[in-house]
Amino acid sequence: MNPADLAGLLLALLLAIGGWLDAVSRRLPNWLCLATALAGLAAGALLHGAAAAFSGLGHAVLALLVGMVLFRFGLIGGGDAKFYAAAATWFTLPQAARLLLAVSLSGLALFLLWFTYRRLTGRKIVRAAATDADRFPYGIAISAGALLAWWTA
């Protein structure tokens, strides 16, 4: 197995853990975000050189700044912002649009499934979720979108 395939498997494992944790607990822990970010920077450096790692770091910083603004206005959770930024380390700045599109499309597909499920089970869709179980688990969309972007690059 070549190094790029191994890196892809590591990314898939980290993203699967994130998706699972967000699905069952609506939490994306800091240790997972840190592990994902460090692995992304290391993979970028080993596979494509230091310039790619720095570009991935720049992508992550930009993503985190945007995520902080979105969090400030209550549009996404803090864990989602950190997890997206961590996933962004795996992609250089020129690949940012690819990641954003893949995560957005994954989020739309997941939201449609989630919305349909909630309607069929008689659960209301409300802006201020009463419980964690009522919150939309966007970490799953981040995971699916990042995998899609990685495997189609």
Residue, then its C-alpha position, 0 to 999 in steps of 0.5 A: m500500500n502506498p503512502a497516499d493510500l495509508a494517509g487516506l485510511l488514516l483520514a477515513l478513520l479519524l473522520a469516521i470517529g468524528g461522525w460517530l461521536d457527533a451522531v451519538s453524543r453531538r460532541l466533537p472532542n478537542w483531542l479528535c480535532l487536534a489529532t486530525a489537524l496534526a495528522g493532516l499537516a504531517a500527511g501534507a508534509l510527507l506526501h507533498g512537501a513543506a509547502a503543502a503542509f503550510s498551505g493546509l495550515g493556512h486553509a485551516v486558519l482561514a476555515l477556523l476564522v470563518g467558523m468562529v464567525l458562524f459560531r458567534f452568530g449561532l449558525i454552527g457549533g464550536g465543535d463543528a468549526k474546529f472539526y472542519a478546520a482540522a479536516a481543512t489541514w488535509f487540503t491545500l488552499p487551492q483545494a478549499a473550494r472542493l472541500l467546502l462544496a463537498v461538505s456543503l453537498s453532504g450537509l444538504a443530503l444529510f439535512l434532507l434525510w434528517f428532516t424527512y426522518r423527523r417529519l415521519t416520526g412527528r418530531k418538530i424542527v426548531r431553531a433552538a433545540a430542546t435537547d442534544a438529540d434535537r440538534f443537527p449533527y453536522g460533524i457527519a456531513i463534515s466527515a462525509g464531505a472531507l472523505l468525498a473531497w479526498w477520494t475525488a482529488 
